[in-house]
Amino acid sequence: MDVKGLFVILVSGILVNNFILSKFLGICPFLGVSKQVETASGMGMAVTFVMTIASIITYFVQHAILEPFGLEYLQTIAFILVIAALVQFVEMVIQKVSPTLYQALGVYLPLITTNCAVLGLTIMNIQSGYGLIETIVNAIGAAVGFSLAIILFAGIRERLVISDVPSVFKGFPVALITASLMAIAFLGFAGLV
């Protein structure tokens, strides 16, 4: 594939097919970890690492193990095992490198294991018939799109805490309204690619 095609895959993953705001995958960490930009950035970095590495490893698992031995029906289980192992590795690294970020992410860090955006990305890469390079570019685009959405949302939520919001909408209700407005805004990118 040429550079133009790779660029289209990258932009599509970031803006047009954003996993959170267009495909509605990965909503749990999006709503749970997005109260502060610092925490959202940490989650974005962790998900970026897991998405990229998981896509590479699952590409090889699919093409080197599952397809040659006719075990395609084990795809979901195999991919979940790969993702779980990566998340355990990321959790240990974050706990050693940044204990405060580890505490801030709390239960949402192990939830990356069951984050449907990560599993959805790995399965979509296979279903799209991407080669290794396209898989990596799509993973990076999806991860950057995930990070962009969660950091933007966290920035808005930080401002909403100090804004004059009617008491009925304070907290989670205004967060849901904001998320829906962000999803509508990202629909504007639909004709971009």
Order of alpha helices (4+ residues) and beta strands (2+ residues): alpha-alpha-alpha-alpha-alpha-alpha-alpha-alpha
